[in-house]
Amino acid sequence: MGSAGAALAGLAGALYAASFDSTNGPDSYTFGRSITVLCFLIIGGMGNLRGAIAGTFILMGYDNLVTPAIDELIQGSGSSFRFSTVKLVVFGLALILMMRFRPEGLFPSRRAEEDAA
């Protein structure tokens, strides 16, 4: 069943990519982007779609909403400090805490829940 779903997802991705006139060059798929995608799965939980989507929303929300809001708040107080310079430290700390206290992610797969029990 799982391999049929993977085949269907692969076919959908191939058809979707074929609909573009061009794709991004290999320089847009950096090591940093690969690590970011891996972190989506670590935070959300591997093995299910719900975890992957939750991890993506959490980390992209942090990067695109929370960080600029904190920067604006700090800049409004007259400080020259920018939170965006230390956002990766906070991001790394969150990953460390996640791996220490909840290694199966926020939404673990059924298999991870069974193994933990």
N, C-alpha and C positions, 0 to 999 in steps of 0.2 A: 504494500500500500504506500509506504513512504517513498519508494523509488518511482512509483507512478506519479506522485505529487511533485517530486524533484524534476522528473522529465517534463511534466506539464509546465512547471515554472521556467525551466530552461527554454522550452519552445516559446513561451510567452515573451521571455526576455529577448530571444533572437528575433522574433517578429517585431517587437517594439523597436529594437535597434535598427532593423532594416527600414523602418519608416523614417529615419533621419537621413538628411542629406550627407551629414558628416558627424563624426563623434569627436569628443575631446581627444587631444593628443596624450601620449603616455606621461607627459610631465604633470598632468593634472591628477594622476593617481599616484600620489607620493606615499612614502612610508608613514608619514603623519596621518594621512587620511585612513590608511589601513588600520593603524592603531586606534583611531577614533571609532571606527566601525566595530572593532573588537571590544572597545569599552562600552559601546551601546549594549552589546550582548552580555558583558560582565555585569553591568548595573541592572539590566532588565531581567536577565536570566536566560540561559541557553536552553534550547530544546523546544521552545514554543513561540508562536508568532506574537502573542500578547506581551511577552517579556521583551522581545526585540523592539516592538513598537513603543512600549513604555520607556525603555532605555533611550531610544532615539528622542522621544519627546522631552524627557528629563534633561538629557545632556545638551540638546540643541536649545531648549528653553533657557538653560543656565547660560549658555554661550551667547545667545542672541537677545535675551530679555533681561535676565538678572544682572549680568556683568555690565551692560550699558547703563542700567538703572542705578547701580551702585556707583559707577563712575560719575554719573551726572549728580548724584547726591553728594559725593565727595567734592567734586568741582564746585558745586554750589556753596559749599562751606568755605571756599577760598583756599583750599589745600592744593598743592601741586602734585600730590600723590595720585597715581592712577591704579585702580583696582585691576584693570586689564593686564597690568604687568605681573601680577601674582595670581591670576586666575588659574593658571596651570598647576600652581602649587595646591590650591584648593581642590582642583580636579583630581590631582594625584592623591591627596589626603583622603578624598571621598572613595577613591578606588581601593586604597589600602584598608580603610575601615570596612568597606564592603567585602573584601576578600577575607578579612579577619573574622567578622561577625556574621556575615550572611553570604558565604561563598556560592550558594546556589542561585543568588540574584533575588530581585524583588518578587518575581513571578516564576518560581522554579517549575521545571517540567514534572510530569507525574512520576517519571523514573527517578528524578532527584529527590522528590518527596518520599518515595518508597525507600530509597537508599538511606535517607536521613532517619527514618522511623525504625 
